[in-house]
Amino acid sequence: REEFVELVTSNQPEAPAYFGYDALLNKSERPTLEESLERELHPLRLNDVLRLQTEGAQLVDVRDPADFAGGHICGSLNIGLGGKFATWAGTMLSRERPILIIAEPGREREAAMRLGRIGFDHVTGYLNQGMASLDASPERISRTDRITASALATELASSEPPVVLDVRNEDEWKEHRIEGSVNIPVSHLRERVGELPKSRRIAVHCATGYRSSIAASLLEQEGYTRVMDLVGGIEGWKKMKPVIDEAATPASQA
């Protein structure tokens, strides 16, 4: 029995933080999803979004990481609809603070619906016209630097190398990693962000780029201004540079 339990539970990811929250919600009476969407899906002007942000609302930008890196509202958190959106939204977003959605026009309802399905029905509205509403306010736009594997390798060989932050799970990092990288899973980054220096550049990566974009946006929220997102994640790095591969390390050297 013990061997079976160990077999089926080994290398399992952490249960998303919203699981317990949803279990409590299921015991109480709640509005239907359609009722929640009717209440939440209101277009907001840019000035209203910025005002609500200063009052404590959380901005979740649901566009793809590359689009987010190209331009976003400072302080917004990138959780793209193209990945495990519900899992990461439920893990990274507060259950107490209002949510404002920034999306490509026409995808606001999808974002609100997927949030509502995990009990996050405290959406206040969405940015009308998406990022196009900032065309007249370019000073409000922030960008995330993106770096290729070859450029990162060059910087790592310099006299002032950046910190390489791997935000995958610990088991992933142990299996194969960039030499010298620091591992802080993105689900624990907010609580452990103080372990990272603000005086050095930080190159963030995950497997392919989805989680690293979440992490880079979180670091920006925390006041880190020298953050780079590794294009293609460690999979992109492996195509060009070697990694430490523990599975290939002889037991006598492990």
Solvent accessible surface area in square Angstrom, and as a share of the most:
residue,aa,sasa,rsa
1,R,216,0.79
2,E,126,0.57
3,E,147,0.66
4,F,130,0.54
5,V,66,0.38
6,E,120,0.54
7,L,130,0.65
8,V,71,0.41
9,T,77,0.45
10,S,56,0.36
11,N,123,0.63
12,Q,118,0.52
13,P,93,0.59
14,E,112,0.50
15,A,73,0.57
16,P,26,0.16
17,A,59,0.45
18,Y,22,0.08
19,F,107,0.45
20,G,46,0.44
21,Y,45,0.17
22,D,28,0.14
23,A,51,0.40
24,L,121,0.60
25,L,27,0.13
26,N,127,0.65
27,K,168,0.71
28,S,62,0.40
29,E,173,0.77
30,R,105,0.38
31,P,62,0.39
32,T,81,0.47
33,L,56,0.28
34,E,104,0.46
35,E,98,0.44
36,S,3,0.02
37,L,1,0.01
38,E,138,0.62
39,R,121,0.44
40,E,2,0.01
41,L,39,0.19
42,H,88,0.39
43,P,75,0.47
44,L,32,0.16
45,R,170,0.62
46,L,22,0.11
47,N,110,0.56
48,D,29,0.15
49,V,0,0.00
50,L,21,0.11
51,R,118,0.43
52,L,33,0.16
53,Q,44,0.20
54,T,116,0.67
55,E,115,0.52
56,G,29,0.28
57,A,5,0.04
58,Q,13,0.06
59,L,2,0.01
60,V,0,0.00
61,D,0,0.00
62,V,4,0.02
63,R,27,0.10
64,D,71,0.37
65,P,28,0.18
66,A,58,0.45
67,D,65,0.34
68,F,2,0.01
69,A,6,0.05
70,G,47,0.45
71,G,9,0.09
72,H,0,0.00
73,I,3,0.02
74,C,72,0.43
75,G,19,0.18
76,S,0,0.00
77,L,4,0.02
78,N,1,0.01
79,I,0,0.00
80,G,1,0.01
81,L,8,0.04
82,G,70,0.67
83,G,26,0.25
84,K,146,0.62
85,F,0,0.00
86,A,29,0.22
87,T,40,0.23
88,W,31,0.11
89,A,0,0.00
90,G,1,0.01
91,T,31,0.18
92,M,18,0.08
93,L,10,0.05
94,S,31,0.20
95,R,93,0.34
96,E,146,0.65
97,R,110,0.40
98,P,60,0.38
99,I,0,0.00
100,L,0,0.00
101,I,0,0.00
102,I,0,0.00
103,A,2,0.01
104,E,74,0.33
105,P,94,0.59
106,G,68,0.65
107,R,90,0.33
108,E,19,0.08
109,R,107,0.39
110,E,60,0.27
111,A,0,0.00
112,A,0,0.00
113,M,43,0.19
114,R,55,0.20
115,L,0,0.00
116,G,15,0.15
117,R,159,0.58
118,I,13,0.07
119,G,13,0.13
120,F,0,0.00
121,D,16,0.09
122,H,44,0.20
123,V,8,0.05
124,T,51,0.30
125,G,0,0.00
126,Y,36,0.14
127,L,2,0.01
128,N,65,0.33
129,Q,110,0.49
130,G,0,0.00
131,M,32,0.14
132,A,59,0.46
133,S,30,0.20
134,L,0,0.00
135,D,118,0.61
136,A,98,0.76
137,S,23,0.15
138,P,84,0.53
139,E,133,0.60
140,R,119,0.43
141,I,40,0.20
142,S,25,0.16
143,R,160,0.58
144,T,22,0.13
145,D,96,0.50
146,R,102,0.37
147,I,13,0.07
148,T,70,0.41
149,A,5,0.04
150,S,50,0.32
151,A,41,0.32
152,L,1,0.00
153,A,20,0.15
154,T,97,0.56
155,E,45,0.20
156,L,52,0.26
157,A,89,0.69
158,S,54,0.35
159,S,113,0.73
160,E,131,0.59
161,P,48,0.30
162,P,5,0.03
163,V,15,0.08
164,V,7,0.04
165,L,0,0.00
166,D,0,0.00
167,V,1,0.01
168,R,4,0.01
169,N,53,0.27
170,E,89,0.40
171,D,76,0.39
172,E,50,0.22
173,W,55,0.19
174,K,90,0.38
175,E,92,0.41
176,H,30,0.13
177,R,38,0.14
178,I,3,0.02
179,E,136,0.61
180,G,69,0.67
181,S,10,0.07
182,V,59,0.34
183,N,21,0.11
184,I,0,0.00
185,P,15,0.10
186,V,2,0.01
187,S,38,0.24
188,H,53,0.24
189,L,0,0.00
190,R,102,0.37
191,E,129,0.58
192,R,81,0.29
193,V,21,0.12
194,G,70,0.68
195,E,102,0.46
196,L,10,0.05
197,P,48,0.30
198,K,116,0.49
199,S,87,0.56
200,R,106,0.39
201,R,58,0.21
202,I,1,0.00
203,A,1,0.00
204,V,0,0.00
205,H,1,0.00
206,C,2,0.01
207,A,27,0.21
208,T,90,0.52
209,G,13,0.13
210,Y,38,0.15
211,R,36,0.13
212,S,0,0.00
213,S,5,0.03
214,I,1,0.01
215,A,0,0.00
216,A,4,0.03
217,S,1,0.00
218,L,0,0.00
219,L,0,0.00
220,E,40,0.18
221,Q,68,0.30
222,E,60,0.27
223,G,40,0.39
224,Y,13,0.05
225,T,126,0.73
226,R,108,0.40
227,V,16,0.09
228,M,17,0.07
229,D,4,0.02
230,L,1,0.01
231,V,57,0.33
232,G,29,0.28
233,G,0,0.00
234,I,0,0.00
235,E,69,0.31
236,G,17,0.17
237,W,15,0.05
238,K,81,0.34
239,K,173,0.73
240,M,113,0.50
241,K,71,0.30
242,P,117,0.74
243,V,36,0.20
244,I,60,0.31
245,D,58,0.30
246,E,80,0.36
247,A,90,0.70
248,A,76,0.59
249,T,48,0.28
250,P,70,0.44
251,A,96,0.75
252,S,108,0.70
253,Q,134,0.60
254,A,111,0.86
